[in-house]
């Protein structure tokens, strides 16, 4: 195979549809829009979900559930992530600099996932009950 022989697979490339260019093109006269009606005319547009004045489906259905506006503020941190960090004192800034959590996170919560075998000091982080027990069992501590 040479670089000058590379070409797209057969049928992968198509010419752009040229409408209104005569009867021989197959898209002359009405240009594939059919006859009359809103969709045949220039500017013939209705908004998505419009049902001709009938109450739209998305408004007929009841609202359900709750979506928190602050759901993306708290990042989850695994115990295995803490194990791999090179520092002894771990806080929100250290987690962001290590790339463990995203830069926009306002809080971090340590969850029981993975193993922690070294003593670490946690500052300003939230922990689940299981994660707190694992940190203390490894000789670590939680400072507020």
N, C-alpha and C positions, 0 to 999 in steps of 0.2 A: 504494500500500500504506500502510495506517495501522497504528499500534501496536495499536489495539483490534481489528484484524482478524486478527492473527497467531494461528495455531493449529497444533498438530502435524499431520503428514501422516495421511491416513486409514489406520487400522490400526496406527498407531505406539503407541497407548496401550491398555493392557489392564487390566481390572478384576482385583483380587487374587483368587486362587482361594479360595473359601470352602467348605471341606470339611465334611461331616457336617451339612448343612442341608436334608435332605429329598430325596426321590426326584426331584423336579422339577429339582434342580440338576445332576443327573447324577453327583454326587459324594456321595451319601447313603450310609447303612448302613456299608459297609466303607471309604468315603472314598477309593477309588482304590487301596487297598492289596491288594486281592485277598483270598483266604481263607487263613487259617492261615499258619504259617511264621514264621521269625524276623523278617522284614522287615515283617510285618503287625502286630507287637506294639509297644507302647510300650517304648522303650529297646532295640529290636532293632538292634544295632550290632555290626559287626565292624571291626577296624582295617584300614586301607588296606594292600593287599598280602597279606592273610590268605587262605590257600587251603585252609581246612578242616583244617589240621594237616599237610598236605603241605608239604614244604620249599619256601618261596616262591622265586619266580624270582630276586629280587634276592640271595638267599643261595645259589642254585645256580650262579650265574655266577661265574667267577674274578675276583679283584681284579686290576686292571691299571693300570699307570702310576703316576705320582707327582704330587702337587699340593703345591707348596711353600707353607708357612705364611707365608713372608715375600715372596710374589710381589707384593703391593701396596705394599711398602715403598719400592721404587725407581721413580722417575718418569722418563719419557723426555722429553728436551728437544731440540728441533730447532735447527739453526743459524739458521734464519729467525726463531725466537723470540728468540735472542740478538741478532740484528740489530735487532729492533724495540724492545729494552729501552733506556730512556733513560740508564742508568748505565754507567760504564766498568768498575767492579769488580763481578763477578757471583758471588754465592755462593747457598747454599740459601735463606737468608732473603730475599734480593732476589727470587729466583724465586717464592717463596710470596707476597710482597707484591704482585708484579706480576700474580699470578693465572695464571702460566704452569703451575705444578704445584699439586696439591692440598695442603691444609694438613697432612695426615697423613703426607706423604712423609718418609722418613728419609734417603734418598739420591736423587741425581739423576744421570742419565747423559746426556751430550750425544751425539747421533747425527748422522751425516752426512745431512742432509735440508735442502735449501734452500741459500741462499748467505749467506756472511759476508764483508762488504767493509770492515768497520772493525775496529780493534784493540781487543780486550777482554781484561781480566785475569780469569781464572777461579780461584776459590778453593774448595777442598773439593768439587769435582765430579769425576765419572768421565767419561772420554771414550773413544769408540771410536778405532781407529787412523786411520780416514779423517777423523773430526771433529778430532782433534788436528792432523793435517796441514793441514786447512783453516784452523784457528785460527792456527797458526803462519804460514801463507802470507799471512794477512790482517794480520800484524804483532802478533798477540795472544800471550799467554803463559799458562802454567799454573803456579799457585803452590799448593803443598800446605799 
